[in-house]
Amino acid sequence: MARANVVLVTVAILLFCGLLVSPSQGQKKNRGKSSTQQARQRLSTALQQRAEAARKLQETRAKLAEAEAKLKTALAKLRKTREELQHRYEAKPEVLQAKRQLRQAQQQYSEAIGPVLGKLHATQDHMKTVEEANRARAELAKLRADDSLQIEQHAKRIMELTRQINLPQQLERDAIRSDPKAAAALERLQQAQTEVSKRVAEARAAAEKDPACLAAVEEVQKSKEELAALERDLELQAGELARAEAALLSARGALALSLQREQTAGGRGHARRRHRAARAHERPAAEKTESGQKPAAKPAAQNQ
């Protein structure tokens, strides 16, 4: 009978303590669960945002590759269009006539300077000048690899050697200008070269103004603008992906911390409950001892 009373008192104390303690523990537990749920939701959102940023970045990269290929095609089309138009415009009579006159002037010039240069090359002065030019050319090759001289001395010596190397050509030019027939042929050649350059430039300018060329140029310009816009988008989306990855890392850390706190709080609550139960079991026995009652003896079977 005494043992039954002890058990009833113990149960009553445990229920009373549970009523007093459970609300506070429930609130803490709910707060822990709420914090963990928020952390899980934050992680889920971060994962979605990271996936969306990665998807957009991948799409932009694909569009950028397409834009680069489009620009490459547009440039190839522009080159081909220009070549075709230039060939067409340079095939006009005035251009062809200027080129024929240039070929004639070149032939006349070669015939006029042949005797002049032959006479010059046979002189001892020219031979000596050629030998000195060859030695200067060899010395210049060595000097370019030598860094022992100061910069000013090095540059001055290079100028002297270059002048010496070019001296034979200078003698040839002087001889041609001194001969009336060769000088006249040179003047006609220069005039023919100027005329050809003028006609070709006019033909190419007309080709650039051709509607087909203008359309090809416009297509290239649009492709460049599209590519530039995609490059800017790619840079922005790369930044968004970096921020999403940082947010994901932060969300994972927050969830790990919340789980750790929840686990720690659960362990502490379990220890407190065990401690209270032990105290509650010991209290009735202590009260009976103080009142002069002895605890009931354990059955012999339990002692054995």
Secondary structure, DSSP 8 states (H G I E B T S, - for coil): -HHHHHHHHHHHHHHHHHHHHHHHHHHHHHHHHHHHHHHHHHHHHHHHHHHHHHHHHHHHHHHHHHHHHHHHHHHHHHHHHHHHHHHHHHTSHHHHHHHHHHHHHHHHHHHHHHHHHHHHHTSHHHHHHHHHHHHHHHHHHHHHT---S-HHHHHHHHHHHHHHHHHHHHHHHHHHHHSHHHHHHHHHHHHHHHHHHHHHHHHHHHHHTSHHHHHHHHHHHHHHHHHHHHHHHHHHHHHHHHHHHHHHHHHHHHHHHHHHHHHHHHHHHHHHHHHHHHHHHHHHHHHHHHHT-------HHHH-
